[in-house]
C-alpha cells in the first residue's frame, strides 16, 4: 500500500458553548452599550420632536398675539378718531348756538316795544327748536321718569319728597325736569329731577 491510501487524521473542533453558559464580560458590555445607544437615540428623537412642537406652538401663539394686538390697536384708533370727529361736531354746533344767542341778546328790543318783544321771543323759540334738533342729530334723547315706579338713584335725581295718598314709600311721585340719555343703552347724561314719595 502506498502512503496515499492512509486515512488522514482529523483534529476534533472544540464543541460550541452550551446555551446555559454566561456570556463573557466584554460581550455583555457591548450589548449594554448597543441598548444604551438605541435608548439614547429614541430619547433624542422624542426630544427633537418636542422642541419642534414647542417652537411651532410658540410661533403660532406669537402670531396670534400680534394679530390680536394689531386688531385692538386699530379698533382703539378708529374709536379715538370717531370720538375726535364727534367732539369737533359738538364744538361746531355749540359755537353756532353761542353765536345765535349772542345775536339774539344783542337785538333785544326796548321794554315798551310789544311787537319787538314778541318777535324777539319768537327768535328765542326758534333757537330752542334748533338746539333740540342738534341734540337729536348727536343722538341725545329726552326721557321721562315713570310716575309710580321705584326710585333708582342711578336714573333719577331726587330733589324733594312728596306725600301721595295710595302710593308707598320711595316711589317717583312727580317729575320736575326731564332727563337726557344717549343712544347707547342705559347711558344717562342727565337724570330726571323727581319728587319721591315719603
C-alpha positions as CSV (number, residue, x, y, z in Angstrom):
1,X,0.0,0.0,0.0
2,X,1.1,3.4,-0.7
3,X,1.2,6.3,1.7
4,X,-1.6,8.0,-0.2
5,X,-4.1,5.4,1.0
6,X,-3.6,6.1,4.7
7,X,-6.5,7.8,6.4
8,X,-6.0,11.5,7.3
9,X,-6.1,12.2,10.9
10,X,-8.8,14.8,11.8
11,X,-8.4,17.2,14.7
12,X,-11.6,17.4,16.6
13,X,-13.0,21.0,16.9
14,X,-13.9,22.5,20.3
15,X,-17.6,21.9,21.0
16,X,-19.8,25.1,20.8
17,X,-20.6,26.6,24.2
18,X,-23.7,25.3,25.8
19,X,-26.8,27.6,26.0
20,X,-26.6,27.8,29.7
21,X,-23.1,29.3,29.8
22,X,-22.9,33.0,30.8
23,X,-21.6,35.3,28.1
24,X,-18.3,37.0,28.7
25,X,-18.0,40.4,30.3
26,X,-16.9,42.1,27.0
27,X,-19.9,40.7,25.2
28,X,-22.3,41.9,27.9
29,X,-20.6,45.3,27.9
30,X,-21.1,45.6,24.1
31,X,-24.8,44.6,24.4
32,X,-25.4,47.2,27.1
33,X,-23.7,49.9,25.0
34,X,-25.9,49.0,22.0
35,X,-29.0,49.1,24.2
36,X,-27.9,52.4,25.7
37,X,-27.2,53.8,22.2
38,X,-30.7,52.8,21.0
39,X,-32.4,54.2,24.1
40,X,-30.5,57.5,23.7
41,X,-31.4,57.7,20.0
42,X,-35.1,57.2,20.8
43,X,-35.0,59.8,23.6
44,X,-33.1,62.3,21.4
45,X,-35.7,61.8,18.6
46,X,-38.5,62.4,21.1
47,X,-36.7,65.4,22.5
48,X,-36.3,66.9,19.0
49,X,-40.0,66.3,18.2
50,X,-40.9,68.0,21.5
51,X,-38.7,71.0,20.7
52,X,-40.1,71.3,17.2
53,X,-43.7,71.2,18.5
54,X,-42.9,73.8,21.2
55,X,-41.3,76.0,18.6
56,X,-44.3,75.7,16.3
57,X,-46.7,76.4,19.2
58,X,-44.7,79.5,20.3
59,X,-44.6,80.8,16.7
60,X,-48.4,80.3,16.4
61,X,-49.0,81.9,19.8
62,X,-46.8,84.9,18.9
63,X,-48.6,85.3,15.6
64,X,-52.0,85.2,17.3
65,X,-50.8,87.7,19.9
66,X,-49.5,90.1,17.2
67,X,-52.8,89.8,15.2
68,X,-55.0,90.4,18.2
69,X,-52.8,93.3,19.4
70,X,-53.0,94.9,15.9
71,X,-56.7,94.5,15.8
72,X,-57.2,96.0,19.2
73,X,-54.9,98.9,18.3
74,X,-56.8,99.6,15.0
75,X,-60.1,99.4,16.9
76,X,-58.9,101.8,19.5
77,X,-57.5,104.1,16.9
78,X,-60.8,104.1,14.9
79,X,-62.8,104.7,18.1
80,X,-60.5,107.6,19.1
81,X,-60.8,109.2,15.6
82,X,-64.6,108.8,15.9
83,X,-64.6,110.4,19.3
84,X,-62.5,113.3,17.9
85,X,-64.9,113.8,15.0
86,X,-67.9,113.7,17.4
87,X,-66.2,116.2,19.7
88,X,-65.4,118.5,16.8
89,X,-69.0,118.3,15.5
90,X,-70.3,119.0,19.0
91,X,-68.0,122.0,19.4
92,X,-69.1,123.4,16.0
93,X,-72.7,123.0,17.0
94,X,-72.1,124.7,20.3
95,X,-70.3,127.6,18.7
96,X,-73.1,128.1,16.3
97,X,-75.7,128.2,19.2
98,X,-73.4,130.6,21.1
99,X,-73.2,132.9,18.1
100,X,-77.0,132.8,17.7
101,X,-77.6,133.5,21.3
102,X,-75.2,136.5,21.1
103,X,-77.1,137.9,18.1
104,X,-80.5,137.4,20.0
105,X,-79.2,139.1,23.1
106,X,-77.8,142.0,21.0
107,X,-81.1,142.5,19.2
108,X,-83.2,142.7,22.4
109,X,-85.9,145.4,21.9
110,X,-86.7,148.2,24.3
111,X,-89.2,147.5,27.1
112,X,-92.1,149.4,25.6
113,X,-91.9,147.8,22.2
114,X,-94.6,145.0,22.4
115,X,-94.3,143.9,18.8
116,X,-90.5,143.8,19.0
117,X,-90.6,141.8,22.3
118,X,-93.0,139.3,20.6
119,X,-90.6,138.9,17.6
120,X,-87.7,138.6,19.9
121,X,-89.4,135.8,21.9
122,X,-90.1,134.0,18.7
123,X,-86.4,134.1,17.8
124,X,-85.7,132.6,21.2
125,X,-88.2,129.8,20.4
126,X,-86.5,129.2,17.0
127,X,-83.2,128.9,18.7
128,X,-84.6,126.5,21.3
129,X,-86.0,124.2,18.5
130,X,-82.6,124.4,16.7
131,X,-80.9,123.2,19.9
132,X,-83.4,120.3,20.2
133,X,-82.6,119.3,16.6
134,X,-78.9,119.5,17.3
135,X,-79.3,117.2,20.3
136,X,-81.3,114.7,18.2
137,X,-78.6,114.7,15.5
138,X,-76.0,113.9,18.2
139,X,-78.1,111.0,19.4
140,X,-79.1,112.7,22.7
141,X,-82.7,111.9,23.6
142,X,-85.0,113.2,26.3
143,X,-86.6,110.7,28.6
144,X,-89.1,111.0,31.4
145,X,-89.3,109.3,34.8
146,X,-92.3,106.9,35.1
147,X,-94.6,108.1,37.8
148,X,-95.2,105.4,40.4
149,X,-92.0,103.5,39.5
150,X,-89.4,102.7,42.2
151,X,-86.9,105.4,42.9
152,X,-83.5,104.5,41.5
153,X,-80.6,106.9,42.2
154,X,-78.8,105.6,39.0
155,X,-81.5,107.0,36.7
156,X,-83.4,109.6,39.0
157,X,-82.2,112.7,40.8
158,X,-84.1,113.2,44.0
159,X,-84.9,116.9,44.6
160,X,-87.5,116.6,47.3
161,X,-90.2,114.5,48.9
162,X,-94.0,114.5,48.4
163,X,-96.8,112.7,50.3
164,X,-99.2,111.0,47.9
165,X,-102.2,109.1,49.0
166,X,-102.3,105.5,47.9
167,X,-98.6,105.3,47.0
168,X,-96.0,103.5,49.1
169,X,-92.6,105.0,50.1
170,X,-89.7,105.6,47.7
171,X,-91.7,105.8,44.5
172,X,-91.5,108.5,41.9
173,X,-94.3,110.9,42.7
174,X,-93.7,113.7,40.3
175,X,-91.1,114.8,37.6
176,X,-89.7,118.3,37.9
177,X,-87.4,118.2,34.9
178,X,-86.8,115.5,32.2
179,X,-83.6,113.5,31.8
180,X,-81.4,113.0,28.8
181,X,-79.5,110.0,27.6
182,X,-77.5,108.9,24.6
183,X,-78.4,106.2,22.1
184,X,-76.2,103.8,23.9
185,X,-78.3,101.6,26.3
186,X,-78.5,102.9,29.8
187,X,-76.0,105.7,29.2
188,X,-77.5,108.6,31.2
189,X,-76.2,112.1,30.5
190,X,-78.6,113.8,32.9
191,X,-81.0,112.2,35.3
192,X,-84.6,113.5,35.5
193,X,-85.3,115.5,38.6
194,X,-88.1,113.9,40.6
195,X,-90.0,114.2,43.8
196,X,-90.1,110.9,45.8
197,X,-92.9,109.6,48.0
198,X,-92.4,109.5,51.7
